[in-house]
Amino acid sequence: MRIAYLDCFSGMSGDMFLGALVDAGVPEQLLQQTVAALNIGARLEISQVKRNGIRATKVDVYSNGEKDLPRDMYWEQQAGQSGLSRHHHGNSEHEHAHANAHTESEPVALLEHNYALQNPASSRAGASSPQQAHAGSGNAEPAPHQHDPEHDHSHSHEHGRGLNEIRGIIGTAAISEVARTSAIAIFEALGTAEAKIHDTQVEKIHFHEVGAVDALVDIVCAAVGAEALGVDEIVCSPLNIGGGTVKCAHGTLPVPAPATLELLKGAPLFSSGIQAELVTPTGAAIVKTLAKRFGSFPRMNLEKIGYGAGTRDFAEHANVVRLTVGEAQPELSTDIPQDVVAVLEANIDDLNPQVFGYVMDRLFEQGALDVFGIPVQMKKNRPGMLLTVLCRTGDASKLTNLIFTETTTLGVRLREERRQALARKWVTVKTRWGDVRLKVASMNGTITNYAPEYEDCRRIAMEHHVPLKSVMQDALRLYINSQH
């Protein structure tokens, strides 16, 4: 089975995903043909860039000859300009430029853009382009907004595309049925999240920005490109969501934005501390729809690697998403129980050997799961012992104190390791000299190992003056016979 792993250590946005697809081998021509098939006056510009020293593919969307910008860049530009185009309604004012924030290009509604061109008086001289009016911070983009009947002016339709209009555009595009279904599902996921946030019905949601050119291109190309990868499953890593706040059409919001957070329910999230919006609503919707599951890097024979660049170039880390493709390898059986154990280690070269055995006994008495010593040659060619203790994480502190108290070591190393342990149970057999317990291990319900308990056999051998090996052999024979 071929799988792809999406490593979102710097978040996720639509343009970053497209860049990773191209870098991993999806033909540029396929995405260009997809954009042309949408027939919405857009084109792609694909280039090679570096992000904190990492070469990556950057995909930019142009509509009507202008490149869409991230929303945070828009707000930075606006701070030094004369201001946004506004309409005044009594004491309230309505911003025409609904901005948002991530490294992904910000979509701008074409109808809204056309309205501004047809009504130049509505914008003050020197205002930025519509594309600049939709820019973002780390990788962020604007979110869709609910249509408000109180704001119906002569350009009410320009407030954005409804879900039915978007379905119509995607439905008439010359793309495969699989890609069409995926693209519509991504938009529906986005609309459902916004509808819940705004407490309305999904069909009433109008996509001011996300329903515009940039997002249509990102989402449809993502669906087409994912199909072209030829994988059976996409697995996604935990997502770095960033931090801080982001400006959008609803004002200043915490990162991640409400719609993004709603889309990522059930997904593993973390923040590296960078103050920027790293997961966009479009990126979150793509992951929610296309990724089958979340997890760590899967076992695979690696074939292709792709890096997709965001717009920002952070000093803290490379602002890219990484896509790896390969043939899946069988995972370790998930039926075998797993747990985490603490491993304590100390190198000792000046301890009386008689004390070493005593320390081992004490460690077992205090709850150690296993204790062993390995002869080592230490500094100045002194022979010594490596003392290793396996224990439950909750017992690590207690056993570390015991090692310091009972040995001459000046330091104990501590680490945690994940282990898989076979299921085991105790079975008792009746030998001619008495009862002996056997430890029986099994995997997926099949018995794999069994062994008589040494202490039981030793006690019987001592009490009845018989060879220890005879007791152990008799116990094994009785157990084997009981299984037939």
N, C-alpha and C positions, 0 to 999 in steps of 0.2 A: 504494500500500500504506500503510495506517495503522499507525503505530508509536507506542509509548509509551517514554519514557526515565525511568528511575528513578535519581534523583541522591541517592546515599547518603553525602553529605558529613558527616552526623552519625550514621552507622550505619543500622541497619535493625531494626525489630521489627514484630510483627504488628499492634499497635494503630496504629502510625505509618502502616503501609501502608493500613489501613482508612480512616484520616483523610484520606490523600492521595486515595484513590479517591472518597470523598464530595466532597472539595473540588474534584475534577476533573470532577464531574458525575454520578457514580453515585448514583442516588436513595437517600435515607436509608431510604425505605419498603422497598426491596428488601432491604436488610441486616436491617431489623427483621423482615421476613417470613421471612428465612433463619434467624434466631435462633429464631423461634417454631417453625419447621419441625423444628428439632433436638429440641425437646421435652425440654430438660434444665434447665428452671427458670431460664433466663438472660434478660437483656434488655440493650439497649444504651442508653447515654446519650451523645448527640452534642452537642458544644458548640463555640463559637468561643473560642480562647485566643490569647495572644501569647507567642512564644518569642524572647527577646532582640530585641523590637520587630517581629517578623514575625508577621502574623496567620496562624493555621493552624487546622485542624479537629482536635479531640480526640475520640477514641472511647474510652469506658470501658465495661467489661463488669461487670454486676451479676449475682450469683447469690444467690438466697435473700435479696434485699434489700440485700446488702453488696457494696461495690465492691472488686475485686481491686486490690492495690497492687504496685508494683515491689519486688523482693526486697531491694534495698539499703535502701529505706525501712523495710522490716520489721526488718532488723537494727539500724537506728538506733533504732527504737522499742523493740525488745527490750532494748537496752543500758540503758534507763532503767526497765525493768519488772522484775518479780520473777523472770522466767525463762520458759523454754519448758516445755511439757508434755512429760514424759519417761516412759518405761518403763525399769525397771532389770532387767537380766538378769545376775545375779551381779555382776561388777565392771564390766560394760558398761552403757551407757544408750543408748536409741534415741530420737532426736528425732522427735516426731510432725510437727513443722512443718518440712518440707523446703523451705528457702528458696534463692533464687538472685538474680541482679542485672542489670537494665537499665531503661530508662524505660518499658518496656512493662508492662502489668498482668500480675501473676503468677497463673497458674492455680492453683486449689486443688481437689484431688480431692473430689468430693461425698461419696463413700463414707467417705473419711477424716474429712470434716467431720461426717457423720452419726454416726460412731463416737464422736467427741469429745462430741457432744450426748448420746448414749446412755450415756456413761461419764464423767460429770463428775468423778469421783474421779481420773481419769487426768490432769487438768489442775489446776495450782495456781490458787488464787483470784487474780483480777486478770490472768490471761494474756490476750494479745491475741486478736482474732478469727482464725478460720482464714484469712481473706483477708489479714490483716496478717501471718500466719505464712508468707506467700508473696510477699515484696516484694523489689525489686531495686535496683541502683545506677544506671547511666546509662540504659540501655534494656533491661536484661537480665531474663531469666525463668528459672525452674528447668528443669532438663533431666530427661528420663526416667531411671529407674533400673531395674536388673535385679532381678527378684524373688529374694529370698534365703530358701530354705526353712528356714534356721536361725532366722529371725525370724517363723515362723508362729505367730501368736497367734490369739485368737478373732476378730481383725479382719484376717486375712491377705488377704481379698479387697479390703479397703479400701486396700491398698497401691497401688492404681491400676488402670487399665484396660489390658488387653492389646490388642494390635493387632487381633485378631479382633473384640473388643467394639467398638472404635472403628470398624472397617469396617461393623459392623452398624448403629451409630447413623447414620453417614453414608449407608449404603445405603438406609435406610428414610426418610430426609428427603426432603421434596418439593422437590428442586432438579433442575436439568438434568443429563443424563448427562455432559456435558462438565465441569461444575463438580464433580460427584461423583468423576469420574476424577481430576481435578486435586487435590482435597482428599485423597483416599486416597493419591495419589502423594506429597504433601507429608509426610503422616504416615509413610509407608513410608521416605522418605528420612531422616527424623528417627530412626526406629527402627533403620535400617541403620547409621547413624553411631553410635548408642549401643551397638548390638550389637558393633560392631568395637572400640569403646573398652573394653567390659567383657568382650570375648572370649567371646561367647555367641551363640546363635541369635536372630534378630530376633523370632521368635514367642515367645521367652521373656522379651522385654523388657516390663516393666510401666511404664506412663507414670504415675509418681507425680503429677507436676505438669503436664507437658506434655499428658498425656492427659486433663486435667481440663477443667472448664467453659470457662475463659478461652481455652485454646488451641484447643479444639474450635470455639468461636465465631470466634476470629481466623482459623484456617486455612480453615474452610468459607466464611466471609464473604469471605476473600481470593480463594478460587477463584470464587465467584459474582460478586464485584465485578470481577475481572479479565476474566471473560467479558463482563460488561455494558459494559466499556470499548469493546468492538467494535474491538479492534486485532488486527493480524495478527502482531505481534511486540512483545515487551517487551525492551528493551535496558537493561542495568544498568551504572552507573558503577563505578569502584573503590570499595571499601567502607572507611570509616573505622572501625577496630575498637576504638579507644580504647586503654586501657592499665591497668596496675596489677594488682590481684587482685580476686577476687570470692568471697564466702562462699556456699556452697551445701550441699546435703545431704552431699556428699562432703568437706566441709571447705573450706579456702581454696585456690583454684585461680588460676593466672595467666589473664589476659585475652588472647585470647579463650579461653573454656572449651573443653575437649577436643572435645565434640560439635560445637560451632560451627566449630572449626578443621577438623575432618574434613569437614563439609558444604561448606566453602568451598575445598576443594582445586581448584586450577585458576583460581580467581577472583583478580583483582588486589586486593591489600589494602594499606592504609597506616594509620598512626596519627598523629593530629594532636597527640598528647602528652597529651590530657586523660586523667586517671586515673579511668576509669569504663568499664564494659562497654557498648559502643555497639551491637554486633551480637548479638542474642539467638539461641538455637537455633531458635526459631520463625521469626524473620526470615531467618536463613540458609537454612532449609529452603524458605521461600517463594521466595526468590531463586533457589535451586538448581533448583527445579521450574518456576517460571513464566518466568524470564528465558531467552531463547534464546541470548544472548551478552552479553559485557562489552565496553565500549569507551567512547570519548569521545562527547560530544554529537553525535548524528547529524544529517545534513542533513535538515531538515524544514520544511514550512510550518506554523508553530505555530498550534494551535487552542485548546487548553485547558491550564491550569496548576493543579495542586493541591498544597497543603502539608498534610502530616499531622504532628501534634505528638506528641512524646514527653512523658513525665510531668515529667522534670527540665527546669529552665530554666537553662542554663549561661550563665555570664558570657562565656565565650570565643567562643561562636558560637550561632546559632539551632539549637535541638535539634529539627529537623524533617527529614522526608524530602520531596523535591520530585518530583512526577510531571508530566511534560509529554507532551501528546498532539498528534499532527499527521500530516500526509501526508508520507511519505518522499520525498525528492528523490534523484536519481541521485548516487551517490558518485563521486569521481574514480576512474578505472580503477585497480584494485588490481594490474593487470598492469604498470603503469608503475613501474619501480624507484624507490624513495624512499631518500634519505639525508639526513644532517644536515651542513650546512656552517657554517663560521665566517665572519662578516662583520666586517671591520675597516674603520673609517672615521676619517678625520682631516680637519679643515678647515685649509687652509694658505694664508696670504696674504703671506708674506714669503720665499718660496723662488724662486730663479732658475729661470725656465721651462726652461732647458736641463737643469737638474738633475732636474726632474720626469720628463722622458722617460727619463733614466738610471735613476731609481728604479723606474719601471715595468718596465724591462728586468730589473733585478736581482730584483724580486719574482717575475717569471715564472721566472727561472733557479732561484729557491729553492723552486719548487713551487706558486706561486699558480695557482688554477684560472682566475681572471679578474682583471683590474685595469683600472680606468677612472677618468677624472677628469671632473668636471662643474663648469663655471664657476658660482661663487656670489658674491653680494654680502654681505660680512661686516660686522662692526661698524665704525663710523666711516666707512661707505660705501666700504670698501676692497675692490677685486676680489680674489677668491681662487679656490682650487680645492678641491672636495670629492674627496679620494682615497678610493676604495672598492676593497677587496680581498676576493675570495671565495677561501676556501682550506679544506682539510681541517682538522678540529678539532685534529688532532695537530700541524699546522704553524702554528697561530695564534701561539704564543709566539715562535717563531723569526722569523716575518714581522713581528710587532709590534716586536721588537728592531731589525729592519732599518729599519723606518719611523722609529723614534726616532734611529737612527744616521745615516741618509742624508738626513733632512729636518729642518726647523726646528720641527715641531709639538711641542707640550708635552703632548699627550694623544691617545690612540687609543681609540675606542669599540669594544667587542667585544660581539657577540651571536651566538646560534646560531639558524639557521633551517632548517626542513625544506623540501626541494625534491624535485620529481619530474623525472627526467631520462630522455629517450627512449633506448632502446637504440641503440647506434651501432656501425658497423664501417667498416673501410677497404677500398676497392675500387680496383684499379689499372687504368688504361687506357693503351694505347700510342698516343700521338699521333705525327705525322710527325717531331716534334722530340725525342721521348723520353717516358719514363713519367711519368704524373701520377696522384697519389692523389686519390680522392674520399672525403669523409666522408658515409656514408649512415645516416640515422636512420630508425627504424621504431617503430610503436606497435601492440602486439598482433599483430605479424607483418606488418603492412602498412607499406610504405615511405611516409614522409611528407615527408622532406626529403633533399636531396643537394646537395653543393657541392664544387668542386675545391679542393684545398689550395693556399692562396695562395703559400706559399713555393716549392712545386714549380713553379707557373706563373711566378712571378717569376724563378726561376733560369733556366728555359728561355728566357724572353723576353730576358733579359740575354745569355745565351750565343749565341742565334741571331739576335739583333737583329730580333725580330718584336714586334708590338704585344702587350702583356699580355692585352688583351681577346680577341685572336684565339686565344691559347693556351687561355684559359678556355672560350671558346665551343666550340673543337674537342674539349676534354675532355668537356664536357657532352653534345655530340652523340654522341660515341662511347659514353658510358655509356647514354644513352637508347636508342640502337640495340641495345645488348647486352641490353636488357630485353624486346625483342620477338622 
